Amino acid sequence: MAKRNNNNQPIEDILKEFVKTNNLESGLDKVNVREAWANLMGNGVNNYTTAIELKRDVLYVQLSSSVLREELSYGNEKIIKMLNESIGKEVITKLVLR
């Protein structure tokens, strides 16, 4: 019977290494941004959100209400800060509301 190597590593480290070697970070960031938007903005804003797209470091959010778009535009920088804190890293530098 062959002897087993005892190279124990936490699953978290293995998954992080897998994500990094396969360049999957940008896709995971897109998913994390959508989840963070849904959690932070709540049902009221989510009902009017029709599309969320992260391209490089710019988050494009399409809203069906022009009034809501105008209201959210006043707190642009605060929304960016909250989303980045929720994700845990600096992913978004600009927010474009359409």
C-alpha positions in Angstrom: 0.0 0.0 0.0 1.3 3.4 -1.0 2.0 5.9 1.7 -0.2 9.0 1.7 1.3 12.5 1.7 0.1 14.6 4.6 -0.1 18.0 2.9 -3.1 19.4 4.6 -4.3 22.8 3.5 -7.5 24.6 4.3 -10.1 24.5 1.6 -10.2 28.3 1.5 -6.6 28.5 0.5 -7.0 25.9 -2.2 -10.1 27.7 -3.7 -8.3 31.1 -3.6 -5.3 29.5 -5.5 -7.7 27.9 -8.0 -9.5 31.2 -8.7 -6.3 33.1 -9.1 -4.6 30.5 -11.4 -7.7 30.3 -13.7 -8.3 34.1 -13.8 -11.8 33.8 -12.3 -11.6 36.9 -10.1 -13.4 39.2 -12.5 -16.4 36.9 -12.9 -16.7 36.4 -9.1 -16.5 40.2 -8.6 -19.4 40.6 -11.0 -21.5 38.2 -9.0 -20.4 39.7 -5.7 -21.4 43.2 -6.9 -24.9 42.1 -7.9 -25.4 40.4 -4.5 -24.1 43.5 -2.7 -26.4 45.8 -4.6 -29.4 43.6 -3.8 -28.5 43.4 -0.1 -27.6 47.1 0.4 -30.3 48.8 -1.7 -33.3 46.7 -0.5 -36.5 45.8 -2.2 -37.6 49.4 -3.0 -34.6 50.0 -5.2 -34.3 46.4 -6.5 -37.9 46.6 -7.9 -36.8 49.4 -10.2 -33.3 47.9 -11.1 -33.4 46.3 -14.5 -29.7 45.6 -15.1 -26.4 45.6 -13.2 -23.2 45.3 -15.1 -19.6 45.6 -13.9 -17.1 46.5 -16.7 -13.5 46.8 -15.4 -14.0 49.2 -12.4 -17.2 50.9 -13.6 -20.6 49.7 -12.3 -23.5 50.4 -14.7 -26.9 50.2 -13.1 -30.0 50.5 -15.3 -33.1 51.8 -13.5 -36.7 52.0 -14.7 -37.5 55.1 -12.6 -36.0 58.4 -13.6 -36.9 59.9 -10.2 -35.1 57.1 -8.3 -32.1 57.5 -10.7 -31.9 61.2 -9.8 -32.2 60.5 -6.0 -29.5 57.9 -6.1 -27.2 60.1 -8.1 -26.9 62.5 -5.1 -25.3 59.7 -3.0 -23.1 58.3 -5.8 -19.8 58.2 -3.8 -21.5 56.9 -0.7 -23.0 54.0 -2.7 -19.6 53.2 -4.2 -18.0 53.2 -0.7 -20.8 50.9 0.7 -20.5 48.4 -2.2 -16.7 48.2 -1.9 -16.9 47.7 1.8 -19.5 44.9 1.4 -17.4 43.2 -1.2 -14.3 43.5 0.9 -12.0 45.1 -1.7 -11.8 48.1 -4.1 -13.7 46.9 -7.1 -15.8 49.9 -8.1 -14.4 53.4 -8.8 -17.3 54.9 -10.7 -21.0 54.4 -10.7 -23.1 55.1 -13.8 -26.9 55.2 -13.4 -28.9 54.8 -16.6 
